[in-house]
Amino acid sequence: MAGRNDVAIAAALEAMAQALEHQPNVSENAASRNLATFQRENPPVFKGTHDSDGALTWLKEIERISHVMDCKEITWVVFRREFLRKYFPEDVCGKKEIEFLELRQWKKSVLEYAAKFVELAKFYQHCDGPTSEFSKCIKFENGLRPEIMKAISY
């Protein structure tokens, strides 16, 4: 997995999520067909550069193409699935999910723990969606050191 920058890719996913947040929901088959149409436009390939500028430049170009094509049917769910499939093989996503599920604060500061939590949560499918916030909060709290968890449980 050398040459990949998970932070830049995660930032790119987050930026795309915000850009597509208000997209209408359509059936997955229609969305997949429209994704194929979008791909025929030869969008730029994300190179996984080690700087966030590369990821943001890539996202801006993808957004420009989608506006030109008026791609209302490419939902965040479809884009995310295809992006992860292409740039994060299934075994990598599986390892990230396990790392997320086993994540604990241990000797990290709360800030370091929170940053790692946010980074890994992007790979855990059950943390994606409007109803997942409560579950994420419980997972986050349960990973804190006991003395911190006790202090916040009051």
C-alpha positions as CSV (number, residue, x, y, z in Angstrom):
1,M,0.0,0.0,0.0
2,A,3.0,2.2,-0.5
3,G,2.4,5.5,-2.1
4,R,-1.2,5.9,-0.7
5,N,-2.1,8.7,1.6
6,D,-5.1,7.6,3.6
7,V,-5.5,11.1,5.1
8,A,-5.7,12.8,1.7
9,I,-8.1,10.2,0.4
10,A,-10.3,10.5,3.6
11,A,-10.3,14.3,3.1
12,A,-11.2,13.8,-0.5
13,L,-14.1,11.6,0.5
14,E,-15.3,14.1,3.1
15,A,-15.2,16.9,0.6
16,M,-17.1,14.9,-1.9
17,A,-19.7,13.9,0.7
18,Q,-20.3,17.6,1.5
19,A,-20.5,18.4,-2.2
20,L,-23.1,15.7,-2.9
21,E,-25.0,15.9,0.4
22,H,-28.1,17.3,-1.2
23,Q,-28.2,14.9,-4.2
24,P,-31.6,13.2,-4.7
25,N,-31.8,9.5,-4.0
26,V,-32.3,7.3,-7.1
27,S,-32.3,3.5,-7.5
28,E,-28.9,1.9,-7.4
29,N,-29.2,0.5,-10.9
30,A,-30.0,3.9,-12.5
31,A,-27.2,5.4,-10.5
32,S,-24.8,2.7,-11.6
33,R,-25.8,3.3,-15.3
34,N,-25.2,7.1,-14.8
35,L,-21.9,6.4,-13.2
36,A,-20.9,4.5,-16.4
37,T,-22.0,7.5,-18.5
38,F,-19.9,9.7,-16.2
39,Q,-16.9,7.5,-16.6
40,R,-17.1,7.7,-20.4
41,E,-16.3,11.4,-20.0
42,N,-12.8,10.2,-19.0
43,P,-12.6,11.9,-15.6
44,P,-9.1,12.4,-14.2
45,V,-7.6,9.6,-12.3
46,F,-6.9,10.2,-8.6
47,K,-3.1,9.5,-8.2
48,G,-3.2,9.2,-4.4
49,T,-0.7,12.0,-4.0
50,H,0.7,12.7,-0.5
51,D,-0.7,16.2,-0.3
52,S,-4.2,17.3,0.2
53,D,-3.9,19.8,-2.7
54,G,-3.7,16.9,-5.1
55,A,-6.9,15.4,-3.7
56,L,-8.7,18.7,-3.7
57,T,-7.6,19.5,-7.3
58,W,-8.9,16.0,-8.3
59,L,-12.2,16.6,-6.5
60,K,-12.7,20.0,-8.2
61,E,-12.2,18.5,-11.6
62,I,-14.7,15.7,-10.9
63,E,-17.2,18.2,-9.6
64,R,-16.7,20.4,-12.7
65,I,-17.4,17.4,-15.0
66,S,-20.4,16.4,-13.0
67,H,-21.8,19.9,-13.3
68,V,-21.3,20.0,-17.0
69,M,-23.0,16.6,-17.3
70,D,-25.7,17.6,-14.8
71,C,-25.1,14.3,-12.9
72,K,-27.8,14.5,-10.3
73,E,-28.1,10.7,-10.4
74,I,-24.6,9.9,-9.0
75,T,-25.3,9.8,-5.3
76,W,-22.7,9.9,-2.6
77,V,-23.4,6.2,-1.9
78,V,-22.6,5.2,-5.5
79,F,-19.5,7.5,-5.7
80,R,-18.1,6.4,-2.3
81,R,-18.6,2.7,-3.2
82,E,-16.9,3.0,-6.5
83,F,-14.1,5.2,-5.1
84,L,-13.3,2.8,-2.3
85,R,-13.6,-0.2,-4.6
86,K,-11.0,1.3,-6.9
87,Y,-8.5,2.9,-4.5
88,F,-8.9,0.7,-1.4
89,P,-9.0,-3.0,-2.2
90,E,-11.5,-5.1,-0.2
91,D,-8.8,-6.5,2.1
92,V,-7.5,-3.0,2.9
93,C,-11.1,-1.8,3.8
94,G,-11.5,-5.0,5.9
95,K,-8.4,-4.3,7.8
96,K,-9.4,-0.6,8.4
97,E,-12.8,-1.8,9.6
98,I,-11.2,-4.2,12.1
99,E,-8.8,-1.5,13.2
100,F,-11.8,0.8,13.8
101,L,-13.7,-1.8,15.8
102,E,-10.7,-2.5,17.9
103,L,-9.7,1.1,18.4
104,R,-9.1,2.2,22.0
105,Q,-7.6,5.4,23.4
106,W,-4.9,3.7,25.5
107,K,-2.0,6.1,25.8
108,K,-3.2,8.5,23.2
109,S,-4.6,12.0,24.0
110,V,-8.3,12.4,23.5
111,L,-7.5,14.6,20.4
112,E,-5.2,11.9,18.9
113,Y,-7.9,9.2,19.6
114,A,-10.6,11.4,18.1
115,A,-8.5,12.0,14.9
116,K,-7.9,8.3,14.5
117,F,-11.5,7.5,15.2
118,V,-12.7,9.9,12.4
119,E,-10.1,8.6,10.0
120,L,-11.1,5.0,10.5
121,A,-14.9,5.5,10.7
122,K,-14.9,6.5,7.0
123,F,-14.1,2.8,6.2
124,Y,-16.7,1.3,8.4
125,Q,-20.0,1.0,6.4
126,H,-22.2,1.1,9.5
127,C,-21.0,4.6,10.4
128,D,-22.3,6.1,7.1
129,G,-25.7,7.6,7.3
130,P,-27.9,9.9,9.3
131,T,-28.9,7.3,11.9
132,S,-25.3,6.3,12.7
133,E,-24.4,9.3,14.9
134,F,-25.7,7.7,18.1
135,S,-23.8,4.4,17.4
136,K,-20.6,6.4,16.7
137,C,-20.9,8.3,19.9
138,I,-21.3,5.0,21.9
139,K,-18.3,3.5,20.1
140,F,-16.2,6.6,20.7
141,E,-17.1,6.7,24.4
142,N,-16.5,3.0,24.9
143,G,-13.0,3.4,23.5
144,L,-11.9,6.1,26.0
145,R,-9.8,5.3,29.0
146,P,-11.9,4.2,32.0
147,E,-11.1,7.3,34.1
148,I,-12.2,9.6,31.2
149,M,-15.3,7.5,30.4
150,K,-16.3,7.6,34.1
151,A,-15.9,11.4,34.1
152,I,-18.2,11.9,31.1
153,S,-20.8,9.4,32.1
154,Y,-22.1,11.6,34.9
